[in-house]
Amino acid sequence: MKQFLIFFSVLLMAFSGQAQDKIIKHTVAKGETITQIAEKYKVKPADIYRLNPDSQNGVKPDMILLIQGGKASKEKTEVKTAPKKETASAEQIHVVAAKETLYGLSKTYNVTVEALQKANPGIENGLQVGATIKIPSNGKGEKTASKDKKDSKKKPDPIFHTVEAKETKYSIAKQYNTTVEAIDVLNPEVKNGLQIGFRLKIIQGEPKTETIVTAEDTPVVIKPIVKKAEFVDYEVKPKETLYSLTKKTGLSQEELAKINPELKDGLKDGMTIKLPANITLVENAEKEVVGLAKTIKLQGEKKQLVLLLPFNISKIEGDTLNSTAARLKTDKFLNMTLDFYSGALMAIDSAKTLNLNIDIKILDSQETKNSSGVASLIQNNNLQKADVIIGPFYQANVEKTAELLGKTKVPVISPLSKEPGKSFPNLFQSMPSAELVKNGMLDYMRSKDGNMLAIVDPKKLSTKQFLQNHKDVKLIGLNEKNQVISDSLSKKMVKGKKNFVILDSEKTGTILNTLNVLIALSKDFEVQLVILEKNETLDFEEIPLSKLAQLKLLYPSITRDNDTPEALIFEREYKEHNKIFPNQYATRGFDVVLDAMLRLSQEKSFSETIDTIASEQVENKFEYEKRAAGGYANKAFYILYYDTDLSVKEAN
């Protein structure tokens, strides 16, 4: 802390003598980011980080930042300058507004462009918003009549709206009688998606009324207002679900139900519903799985792939208490990093074998959960020119990387995080989120026209809340001993349909009771046991594998067992290099890095392969879909089941 105070004092002393007018103190408002502040003061984020090192760890409300060379404070002072009274002989003062030009001002005040330039030396280089300029007398001391009439109508002052959970730009625009486009213009930082707690600037629209035109000795004429259609009809496609509609429209299920009350009875094929006329539908058709290694284009410009991996070398070198060997025994995060790195090196070797024209750069992201060195890495290594960046590992750090590289649109791949996080147009989530996987499992059961039931432990509140948003899933209650009653379950089952029974409990007794009841009911009904996410309790010895296989346990998995020749080659060569078999992180490192390099080596551009091609590597599948809020998310995962012969197979 002392070092920071000394550094801070030196900075103030250095600038106090010769650059006081160029240092601005900015108090961070709620929801503000470094990028927004930099744009406000016409400086680069790196300039803010240089004067405020602590800001690299994130900014908080009421935090004081030093801004060098900014223009906002000057503009603010000049805006407050009282305009001189307009007279026929005196000069007028005009405060420059956005998009105004010298030519436009010359027409407004009925003076020549040359007269304006003469009265204001230097403005021939361009007008600055908020600056005050002198208007020489035009001999009449007045603006042109047409402009006076236009200016006489004062623009309404903006109001501010704090974004709450589940709100969308469409619902907010409707609330204030404005448009989504108008919100985006006033708030460019939310163009790619809203953030909870962000303060939106809004110009509230006028209520729409009919216009009555009157004139002496003429009848009153009511001019009809031509209204644009507020909603359009949409026909529900086969196998389409409320969940898939939320992804396609960007609206929540609650918003869809508010517009279409009939949805309370469920979504049916062929039914017609209403959608807002101003939304854009995002189509996410199933993509063909392509073997990218078979369609390589060897010629062309050399591409650059950058890996930002959290080795944290400086921390290891500065650790005087623990040796590197001792650290490796206890530091799980470092071990995971090294495993991922070992797999990535195998992918790089494969790229050399395939003669891929790619330059690889590996950098230490120096990250923890709350900080990273990505800002300086981007600046010092010219990463704005990279073709693809993989990493960092923590979601907050990969989001910061995507934000800093947003202007140059460099694709940034998040290799390990399952958090959906914030949306950026250039951010690619390579790990399917837990929410996406659970919704995908429900969609699979719907595609089989199944009857869906759920047995949920009372303590699993998040699962209950999730399932309550899916009206076609019937929740089955447990008794005081946390056991399911056979009669209450059988009453909800349907003959002639597959009855998918979702189970979420970590209590061995509840699981065994449910297995026994379901096996008994399977004599009269077609039953299949389902889990929506990994449940380690099912691996306990007390839970018989034979019973899980008898009920053909259905479950999701990010990875698959692969015994293809390519997978066996990778496993053998990895063991030769590292003396052990690859674990999940090593295989993940190989798959993510190789997939990115192969996509960079196609006839199509990287972004075109993302939009059109699904791919499979050793254990992982990559099928990116565009998120309604911006960016891309990998939606590919495997649906597996235990067969009666105790083998694991992939569901069709």
C-alpha positions in Angstrom: 0.0 0.0 0.0 2.9 2.3 0.8 4.4 1.7 -2.6 1.2 2.6 -4.3 0.9 5.9 -2.3 4.5 6.8 -3.2 3.8 6.0 -6.9 0.6 8.0 -6.7 2.3 11.0 -5.1 5.1 11.0 -7.6 2.5 11.0 -10.4 0.8 14.0 -8.9 4.1 15.9 -8.4 5.2 15.1 -11.9 2.1 16.6 -13.5 1.3 19.4 -11.0 3.9 21.8 -12.5 3.3 21.6 -16.2 0.1 19.6 -17.0 -2.5 20.5 -14.4 -5.0 21.4 -17.1 -4.6 17.9 -18.6 -5.3 15.8 -15.6 -9.0 15.0 -14.9 -10.3 13.2 -11.8 -13.2 10.9 -12.7 -15.5 9.3 -10.1 -16.7 5.9 -11.4 -20.5 5.6 -11.6 -22.4 2.4 -11.1 -22.2 0.1 -14.1 -19.3 2.0 -15.8 -16.5 0.1 -17.4 -12.9 1.2 -18.3 -13.9 1.1 -22.0 -16.9 3.4 -21.5 -14.8 5.9 -19.5 -12.0 5.8 -22.1 -14.5 6.6 -24.9 -16.0 9.4 -22.8 -12.6 11.2 -22.4 -11.3 10.3 -25.9 -8.4 8.3 -24.5 -7.3 4.7 -24.7 -8.0 2.1 -21.9 -4.2 1.6 -21.7 -3.8 5.3 -20.8 -6.2 4.8 -17.8 -4.4 1.6 -16.7 -1.0 3.4 -16.8 -2.1 6.1 -14.4 -4.4 3.9 -12.3 -2.7 0.4 -12.0 -5.4 -0.8 -9.5 -8.0 -0.4 -12.2 -6.6 -3.4 -14.0 -8.4 -5.5 -11.3 -11.7 -3.9 -12.2 -13.4 -0.6 -11.2 -16.0 0.0 -8.5 -18.6 2.7 -8.0 -17.1 5.9 -6.4 -13.5 4.9 -7.3 -11.4 7.9 -8.3 -9.5 7.6 -11.6 -6.9 10.0 -13.1 -7.4 10.8 -16.8 -4.6 12.4 -18.7 -5.3 14.4 -21.9 -9.1 14.0 -21.6 -11.5 16.5 -23.0 -14.7 15.8 -21.0 -14.0 18.2 -18.2 -13.2 21.0 -20.6 -16.3 20.3 -22.6 -18.4 20.3 -19.4 -17.0 23.8 -18.4 -17.6 25.2 -21.8 -21.2 23.9 -21.9 -21.9 25.9 -18.8 -20.6 29.2 -20.3 -23.6 31.6 -20.4 -24.4 32.5 -24.1 -24.1 36.1 -24.9 -27.3 38.0 -25.7 -28.0 38.1 -29.4 -28.0 41.7 -30.8 -27.6 43.2 -34.2 -24.1 44.5 -33.4 -22.7 41.9 -31.0 -21.2 38.4 -31.7 -23.2 35.4 -30.6 -22.0 32.3 -28.8 -23.0 28.8 -30.1 -22.4 25.5 -28.2 -21.6 22.8 -30.8 -23.9 19.8 -30.7 -23.3 16.3 -32.1 -23.2 16.0 -35.9 -23.2 19.8 -36.5 -21.0 21.1 -39.3 -19.6 24.5 -40.4 -21.8 24.5 -43.4 -24.9 23.7 -41.4 -24.1 26.5 -38.9 -23.5 29.0 -41.8 -27.0 28.2 -43.0 -28.5 28.4 -39.4 -27.0 31.9 -38.7 -27.1 33.2 -42.3 -23.3 33.8 -42.4 -20.6 32.5 -44.6 -18.2 29.6 -43.7 -15.3 32.0 -44.3 -16.7 34.4 -41.7 -17.1 31.6 -39.1 -13.5 30.5 -39.7 -12.2 34.0 -39.5 -14.0 34.6 -36.1 -12.8 31.2 -34.8 -9.2 30.4 -35.8 -8.5 26.7 -35.8 -12.1 25.4 -36.4 -11.3 24.6 -40.1 -9.8 21.4 -38.6 -13.2 20.3 -37.4 -15.8 21.0 -34.7 -15.6 19.5 -31.2 -18.9 18.5 -29.6 -19.6 20.9 -26.6 -17.1 23.6 -27.7 -18.3 27.2 -27.9 -17.7 29.2 -31.1 -18.3 32.8 -32.0 -21.0 33.7 -34.5 -20.2 37.0 -36.3 -23.1 39.4 -36.9 -24.9 38.7 -40.1 -26.2 42.3 -40.4 -29.6 41.2 -39.1 -28.7 39.8 -35.7 -30.9 36.8 -36.1 -31.0 33.1 -37.2 -32.8 32.1 -40.4 -36.5 31.8 -39.9 -36.7 28.2 -40.9 -34.1 27.2 -38.4 -35.6 29.3 -35.6 -38.8 27.4 -36.0 -37.0 24.1 -35.8 -34.9 25.2 -32.8 -37.9 26.6 -30.9 -39.0 23.1 -30.1 -36.7 22.1 -27.2 -35.5 18.5 -27.2 -36.7 16.5 -24.2 -34.2 15.8 -21.5 -33.1 12.2 -21.2 -34.2 10.0 -18.3 -32.4 7.1 -16.8 -33.6 3.5 -16.3 -31.7 0.9 -14.2 -31.9 -2.6 -15.9 -33.5 -5.3 -13.8 -33.4 -9.1 -14.1 -35.3 -10.6 -17.1 -35.7 -7.2 -18.8 -35.0 -6.9 -22.5 -34.4 -3.9 -24.7 -37.8 -4.6 -26.4 -39.7 -4.5 -23.1 -37.9 -1.3 -22.0 -38.5 0.4 -25.3 -42.2 -0.4 -25.1 -42.3 1.0 -21.5 -41.0 4.4 -22.5 -42.7 4.6 -26.0 -39.4 4.5 -27.8 -37.5 1.9 -30.0 -34.7 -0.6 -29.6 -32.7 1.3 -32.2 -33.0 4.6 -30.2 -31.8 2.8 -27.1 -28.8 1.4 -29.0 -27.9 4.9 -30.3 -28.0 6.5 -26.9 -26.3 3.6 -25.2 -23.7 2.0 -27.7 -22.2 0.0 -24.9 -25.3 -2.2 -24.6 -25.7 -2.8 -28.3 -24.6 -6.4 -27.8 -26.7 -7.1 -24.7 -28.0 -5.7 -21.5 -26.3 -6.0 -18.1 -28.3 -6.1 -14.9 -27.8 -2.8 -13.0 -26.7 -0.8 -16.0 -28.2 2.8 -16.2 -29.8 3.3 -19.6 -30.1 6.8 -21.0 -33.6 7.1 -22.7 -35.4 9.8 -24.5 -39.1 9.1 -23.7 -41.4 9.2 -26.8 -44.5 11.3 -27.1 -47.9 9.5 -26.8 -49.3 8.9 -30.3 -52.4 11.1 -30.9 -54.4 12.0 -34.0 -53.7 15.4 -35.6 -56.6 17.8 -36.1 -56.1 20.5 -38.7 -58.4 23.5 -38.6 -58.7 26.7 -40.8 -61.2 29.5 -41.0 -64.3 28.7 -43.1 -63.0 25.1 -43.7 -64.3 21.9 -42.2 -62.2 20.1 -39.5 -60.0 17.4 -41.1 -58.7 14.5 -39.1 -55.6 13.1 -40.7 -55.3 9.3 -40.1 -52.1 8.1 -38.5 -50.4 5.3 -40.4 -49.3 2.8 -37.8 -46.7 0.3 -38.4 -47.6 -3.2 -37.5 -46.6 -3.9 -33.8 -46.7 -7.7 -34.2 -46.3 -10.3 -36.9 -47.7 -13.8 -37.1 -45.3 -16.7 -36.6 -46.2 -20.4 -37.3 -44.6 -22.8 -34.8 -42.4 -25.3 -36.6 -42.4 -29.1 -35.8 -40.5 -30.0 -32.6 -40.0 -26.3 -31.8 -40.1 -25.5 -28.1 -40.5 -22.4 -25.9 -36.8 -22.7 -25.0 -35.8 -22.8 -28.7 -38.1 -19.8 -29.4 -36.4 -17.8 -26.6 -33.0 -18.4 -28.3 -34.5 -17.6 -31.7 -36.3 -14.4 -30.7 -34.2 -13.1 -27.7 -37.4 -12.8 -25.7 -37.9 -14.5 -22.3 -40.6 -17.2 -21.8 -42.5 -14.7 -19.7 -42.5 -12.1 -22.5 -43.7 -14.6 -25.0 -46.5 -15.7 -22.7 -47.5 -12.1 -22.1 -47.9 -11.5 -25.8 -49.5 -14.9 -26.3 -51.6 -16.0 -23.3 -52.5 -19.2 -25.0 -49.0 -20.4 -24.4 -49.9 -21.3 -20.8 -51.3 -24.5 -22.3 -48.1 -25.3 -24.0 -46.6 -24.8 -27.5 -48.1 -27.0 -30.3 -46.8 -27.7 -33.8 -48.5 -25.5 -36.4 -50.1 -23.0 -34.0 -49.8 -19.3 -34.9 -48.4 -16.9 -32.3 -47.5 -13.2 -32.3 -44.0 -11.9 -32.2 -42.9 -8.2 -32.1 -42.4 -6.9 -35.6 -39.1 -5.2 -34.9 -37.1 -8.3 -33.7 -34.7 -10.3 -35.8 -35.0 -14.1 -35.7 -31.8 -16.0 -35.1 -31.9 -19.3 -37.0 -29.7 -22.1 -35.5 -30.1 -25.0 -37.8 -28.3 -28.2 -37.1 -24.9 -28.1 -38.8 -23.2 -31.0 -40.6 -20.3 -32.5 -38.8 -17.2 -32.2 -41.0 -13.8 -33.7 -40.7 -11.8 -30.5 -40.8 -8.5 -32.4 -41.3 -9.7 -33.6 -44.7 -10.6 -30.2 -46.1 -7.3 -28.3 -45.2 -6.2 -25.5 -47.5 -2.4 -25.4 -47.3 -1.7 -22.3 -49.3 -2.5 -18.7 -48.2 -1.4 -16.1 -45.7 0.2 -17.3 -42.4 -2.3 -17.1 -39.5 -1.4 -16.3 -35.9 -2.9 -18.3 -33.0 -2.2 -17.0 -29.4 -2.6 -19.0 -26.2 -3.0 -17.1 -23.0 -2.4 -19.7 -20.3 -2.1 -19.0 -16.5 1.4 -20.3 -15.7 1.9 -17.4 -13.2 5.7 -17.8 -13.5 6.4 -14.6 -11.5 4.4 -16.0 -8.6 6.3 -19.3 -8.7 9.7 -17.6 -8.9 8.8 -15.3 -6.0 7.7 -18.2 -3.8 10.5 -18.5 -1.3 8.7 -21.0 0.9 7.8 -23.7 -1.6 9.9 -25.4 -4.3 8.4 -25.9 -7.7 8.1 -29.6 -7.0 6.2 -28.9 -3.7 4.0 -26.5 -5.4 3.0 -29.0 -8.1 1.9 -31.4 -5.3 -0.6 -28.9 -3.9 -1.5 -26.4 -6.6 -4.5 -28.0 -8.5 -4.9 -24.9 -10.8 -1.3 -25.1 -11.9 -1.6 -28.8 -12.5 -4.7 -28.2 -14.6 -2.9 -25.5 -16.6 0.1 -27.8 -17.3 -2.2 -30.7 -18.3 -4.0 -28.4 -20.8 -0.7 -27.1 -22.0 0.7 -30.6 -22.6 -2.4 -31.4 -24.8 -2.0 -28.1 -26.6 1.6 -29.0 -27.5 0.4 -32.3 -28.9 -2.0 -30.3 -31.1 0.8 -28.0 -32.2 2.9 -31.1 -33.2 -0.1 -32.4 -35.2 -0.3 -29.0 -37.0 3.4 -29.4 -38.0 2.7 -32.9 -39.3 -0.3 -31.5 -41.4 1.9 -28.6 -42.7 -0.6 -26.0 -41.3 0.6 -22.4 -42.1 0.1 -21.1 -38.5 2.4 -19.1 -36.2 1.8 -20.1 -32.5 2.5 -17.7 -29.6 2.1 -18.8 -26.0 2.0 -16.2 -23.3 1.6 -16.2 -19.5 -1.8 -14.6 -18.7 -0.6 -14.1 -15.1 -4.2 -14.6 -13.8 -6.1 -15.2 -10.7 -9.8 -15.3 -10.3 -9.9 -11.5 -9.8 -7.0 -10.2 -11.9 -4.9 -10.9 -15.0 -2.2 -9.4 -17.1 -4.1 -9.4 -20.4 -4.3 -5.6 -20.8 -0.5 -5.2 -20.9 -0.1 -8.4 -22.9 -2.4 -7.1 -25.6 -0.6 -3.8 -25.8 3.0 -5.2 -25.6 2.5 -8.1 -28.1 0.2 -6.4 -30.7 -2.5 -9.0 -30.1 -4.9 -6.8 -32.1 -3.5 -8.5 -35.2 -3.9 -12.1 -34.0 -6.3 -14.3 -35.9 -7.6 -16.2 -32.9 -6.9 -16.1 -29.2 -7.5 -19.1 -26.8 -7.7 -18.1 -23.1 -7.5 -17.0 -20.4 -9.1 -19.6 -18.2 -11.2 -17.6 -15.8 -14.5 -16.3 -17.3 -14.0 -12.7 -16.1 -10.5 -12.5 -17.6 -11.6 -14.0 -21.0 -14.5 -11.5 -21.1 -12.0 -8.6 -20.4 -9.8 -9.9 -23.3 -12.8 -10.0 -25.6 -13.8 -6.5 -24.6 -10.3 -5.1 -25.1 -10.1 -6.7 -28.6 -13.7 -5.9 -29.5 -12.8 -3.1 -32.0 -10.5 -5.3 -34.0 -13.0 -8.2 -33.8 -10.3 -10.8 -32.8 -12.1 -14.1 -31.9 -11.4 -15.0 -28.3 -12.2 -18.6 -27.3 -13.0 -19.4 -23.7 -11.5 -22.9 -23.3 -12.7 -24.2 -19.9 -15.4 -22.0 -18.3 -19.0 -23.2 -18.3 -20.3 -19.8 -17.0 -22.6 -18.1 -19.7 -21.2 -14.7 -18.5 -21.4 -11.4 -20.4 -21.9 -11.3 -24.2 -19.3 -9.9 -26.6 -19.6 -10.3 -30.4 -16.0 -11.8 -30.6 -16.4 -14.1 -27.6 -16.7 -17.9 -28.2 -17.8 -20.1 -25.3 -16.3 -23.5 -26.2 -17.8 -25.3 -23.1 -21.6 -25.7 -23.2 -23.2 -24.1 -20.1 -25.1 -26.2 -17.6 -28.3 -24.3 -18.5 -27.8 -25.1 -22.2 -27.2 -28.8 -21.5 -30.3 -29.1 -19.2 -32.5 -27.5 -21.8 -30.9 -29.7 -24.5 -31.8 -32.8 -22.5 -35.5 -31.6 -22.2 -35.6 -30.9 -26.0 -34.3 -34.4 -26.7 -37.1 -35.9 -24.6 -39.7 -33.7 -26.3 -38.4 -34.8 -29.7 -39.2 -38.4 -28.6 -42.7 -37.3 -27.8 -42.0 -38.4 -24.2 -44.0 -37.9 -21.0 -41.7 -36.1 -18.7 -41.8 -36.5 -14.9 -39.4 -35.3 -12.2 -38.5 -36.5 -8.7 -36.5 -33.7 -7.0 -35.0 -33.6 -3.5 -36.6 -30.8 -1.5 -33.1 -29.2 -1.0 -32.5 -29.0 -4.8 -34.2 -25.6 -5.1 -32.4 -24.5 -8.2 -33.5 -27.6 -10.1 -37.1 -27.1 -8.9 -37.0 -23.5 -10.1 -35.6 -24.5 -13.4 -38.2 -27.2 -14.0 -41.1 -24.9 -13.0 -40.4 -22.9 -16.1 -41.1 -26.0 -18.2 -44.8 -26.6 -17.9 -44.7 -29.9 -19.7 -42.6 -31.5 -16.9 -44.7 -32.9 -14.0 -43.1 -32.7 -10.5 -43.7 -35.7 -8.3 -43.7 -35.1 -4.5 -41.8 -37.1 -1.9 -43.1 -38.2 1.5 -41.7 -37.2 4.9 -39.0 -39.9 4.5 -37.9 -38.4 1.1 -39.3 -41.4 -0.7 -41.5 -41.6 -3.8 -44.9 -43.3 -3.5 -45.6 -45.8 -6.3 -49.3 -44.9 -6.7 -48.6 -41.1 -7.0 -46.0 -41.8 -9.7 -48.1 -44.3 -11.7 -51.0 -41.8 -11.9 -48.8 -39.4 -13.8 -47.5 -42.1 -16.2 -48.9 -42.6 -19.7 -49.2 -45.9 -21.5 -48.1 -46.0 -25.2 -45.5 -43.3 -24.5 -42.0 -43.4 -23.1 -42.1 -42.0 -19.6 -38.9 -40.1 -18.9 -38.4 -39.9 -15.1 -35.9 -37.1 -14.2 -34.2 -37.7 -10.8 -32.2 -35.2 -8.9 -31.1 -36.3 -5.4 -27.7 -37.0 -3.7 -29.3 -39.1 -1.0 -28.6 -42.8 -1.4 -31.8 -43.8 0.2 -34.0 -41.7 -2.1 -32.1 -43.0 -5.1 -32.5 -46.7 -4.2 -36.2 -46.2 -3.4 -36.8 -44.5 -6.8 -34.9 -47.2 -8.7 -37.0 -50.0 -7.0 -40.3 -48.2 -7.7 -39.4 -47.5 -11.3 -38.3 -51.1 -12.0 -41.6 -52.3 -10.6 -43.6 -49.9 -12.7 -41.6 -50.8 -15.8 -43.8 -54.0 -16.1 -46.8 -51.8 -17.0 -45.1 -48.7 -18.5 -42.2 -47.9 -20.8 -39.8 -46.1 -18.3 -36.4 -44.5 -18.7 -34.4 -42.9 -15.9 -32.9 -39.5 -16.6 -30.4 -37.1 -14.9 -29.8 -33.6 -16.3 -26.3 -33.2 -14.9 -23.5 -35.3 -13.4 -24.5 -37.0 -10.1 -21.5 -38.6 -8.3 -23.7 -40.5 -5.9 -24.7 -42.8 -8.7 -21.1 -44.0 -8.8 -21.2 -45.2 -5.2 -21.0 -49.0 -4.6 -24.4 -48.9 -2.8 -26.1 -48.0 -6.1 -26.2 -51.2 -8.3 -25.0 -50.6 -11.8 -27.4 -53.4 -13.0 -30.4 -51.4 -11.9 -29.2 -48.2 -13.7 -28.7 -50.3 -16.8 -32.1 -52.0 -16.4 -33.7 -48.5 -16.5 -31.3 -47.4 -19.3 -30.1 -44.3 -17.4 -30.0 -41.4 -19.8 -27.4 -38.6 -19.1 -25.6 -35.7 -20.8 -21.8 -35.6 -21.2 -19.4 -33.0 -22.7 -17.1 -35.8 -23.7 -17.4 -39.3 -25.2 -15.3 -42.4 -25.1 -13.6 -42.6 -28.5 -11.9 -45.7 -29.9 -11.4 -44.5 -33.4 -7.9 -44.9 -34.9 -7.2 -41.1 -34.6 -8.1 -41.1 -30.9 -5.9 -44.2 -30.2 -3.0 -42.5 -32.0 -3.3 -39.4 -29.8 -3.5 -41.5 -26.7 -0.4 -43.6 -27.7 1.7 -40.6 -28.7 0.7 -38.6 -25.6 1.9 -41.5 -23.4 5.2 -41.7 -25.3 5.8 -37.9 -24.7 4.6 -37.6 -21.1 4.9 -41.2 -19.7 1.3 -41.1 -18.6 -2.1 -41.4 -20.3 -3.9 -38.0 -21.0 -6.5 -36.9 -18.5 -9.6 -34.8 -19.4 -7.7 -31.4 -19.3 -4.9 -32.7 -21.5 -7.4 -34.0 -24.0 -9.4 -30.8 -23.8 -6.2 -28.8 -24.6 -5.6 -30.9 -27.6 -9.2 -30.7 -28.9 -9.7 -26.9 -28.4 -6.3 -25.9 -29.9 -6.4 -28.4 -32.9 -10.0 -27.4 -33.7 -9.1 -23.7 -33.8 -6.0 -24.4 -36.0 -8.0 -26.5 -38.4 -10.7 -23.9 -38.7 -8.0 -21.3 -39.5 -6.7 -23.6 -42.3 -9.9 -23.9 -44.4 -11.0 -22.4 -47.7 -13.6 -20.5 -45.7 -12.7 -17.9 -43.1 -12.7 -18.8 -39.4 -16.1 -17.0 -38.8 -17.6 -18.8 -41.8 -16.6 -22.2 -40.4 -18.2 -21.2 -37.1 -21.5 -20.3 -38.8 -21.7 -23.4 -41.0 -19.6 -26.3 -39.7 -19.8 -28.6 -36.7 -16.7 -30.6 -35.8 -15.5 -33.5 -33.6 -12.0 -34.1 -32.2 -10.8 -36.8 -29.8 -13.4 -36.4 -27.0 -15.1 -33.0 -27.7 -17.6 -31.8 -30.2 -17.9 -28.1 -31.4 -21.1 -26.7 -32.8 -21.3 -23.0 -32.2 -24.5 -21.1 -32.3 -25.0 -17.4 -32.3 -26.4 -16.0 -29.0 -29.3 -13.5 -29.2 -27.3 -11.1 -26.9 -24.1 -11.5 -29.1 -21.2 -13.8 -29.4 -21.3 -17.6 -29.8 -21.7 -20.6 -27.5 -20.9 -24.2 -28.2 -24.2 -26.2 -27.9 -22.7 -29.6 -28.7 -22.7 -32.3 -26.1 -23.4 -36.1 -26.1 -26.5 -37.8 -24.8 -25.5 -41.2 -23.5 -27.2 -44.1 -21.8 -26.4 -47.4 -20.0 -27.5 -50.4 -22.2 -28.7 -53.6 -20.6 -25.4 -55.2 -21.4 -23.8 -52.6 -19.1 -22.1 -50.8 -22.0 -22.4 -47.0 -22.6 -24.0 -46.0 -25.9 -24.9 -42.7 -27.6 -28.6 -42.0 -27.9 -30.0 -41.4 -31.3 
